[in-house]
Amino acid sequence: MNSEKRKVFTNGVVLGRTNSAYKISVFLLAFLLSLLLASFPVDAFYDRVNYLAYADRAIVILVRYLNISLLSVLANEPVWLALNVLLSVFNDAETTVRIFIFFSTFFLSVHVLLYRPRYFFLLLMFILLPQVLKNNIVHLRQGVAISFFLIGYFSKNKFVKASFLLLSPLVHASFFFILFFYFVDKTFHRLRLAADVRALVIVFFGVFVSFFGIYVAGVLGARQGGSESYIGADMHGIGLGFIFWVGMLCIYLSAGRAFLREQSLAMAILLFYLSTYLFFPVSARVFESGLILVLLSGLALKGSRFMLFTLLFSAYFIIQWGGRLNMPYFGWQ
């Protein structure tokens, strides 16, 4: 075979000379989108005051947790605090926030758009879905953690993979759940456990977390834990999102054992979300951290299932944006 025509596939990406123009285009598009989001007024969006406070007083917050215990530091996203401390040495608070926005948007966009180039428009829609995009606009800490996870997840270098995967929950605590699913999934693959057994384990874990998760977080000294964090918090009822993801679960389950085996991590994240939706206050946050993997798994569907996935997702995308287009800053103000 001619070396110029040889193609190497990795994570759905075609590497080699044949797609160099596409890769350049992806990097340029990711750069422009990142620059656009980073150029928006820093104080125009929800929760930005808190991120400016982190950039200004991260060292004070870090020392406060250190005075409690080392465990308290580890339970309260020390890498996020350390990044704020480091960047604040060279930048003011606003610039630090813009750097986080640019970094998270850029690496998310690059990794998603290079996943399977033939599905470019669907991949672009994944990035622009409000539940994904808001992590680069509103939930900045989570957005940075997602970019860390994706860097590790798609890396072929074992050291880079392990480093960024393990750092992700130290940026946003929701990734303790995602990493748990990741390592359980790897273990189940080695043990060759059936898909239904894996599903039962995830559901039982979801039930356990629903009853004890907040208590455990409180014992560890995490700011998400403790009864004061959720007293008076309204549990979300059955809504469009829940119905949509139940529909997606049905499509995925109907795709057969080969699909379930190959996409077992995405299935674990989706099953956890649906099994804890009504009972665990932060289940949506955990799901949003792994949402991009769940969406990417849909690209492995075949035939009519893929067409149904595309139609349902497109309708969901339009509905989600339909209520935002006429709102100031798309409703994230």
Buried (B, 14 or more C-beta within 10 A) or exposed (E): EEEEEEEEEEBBBBBEEEBEEBBEBBBEBBBEBBBEBBEBEBEEBBEBEEBBBBBBBBBEBBEEBEEEEEEBBBBBBBBBBBBBBEBBEEBEBBBBBBBBBBBBBBBBBBBBBBBBBEBBEBBBBBBBBBBBBBBBBBBBBBBBBBBBBBBBBBBEEEEEBEBBBBBBBBBBBBBBBBBBBBEBBEEBEEEEBEBEEBBEBBBEBBBEBBEEBBEEBBEBBBBBBBEEBBEEEEEEEEEEBBEBBEBBBEBBBEBEEEBBBEBBBBBBBBBBBBBBBEBBBBBBBBBBBBBBBBBBBBBBBEEEBBEBBBEBBEEBBEEBBEEEEEEEBBBBE
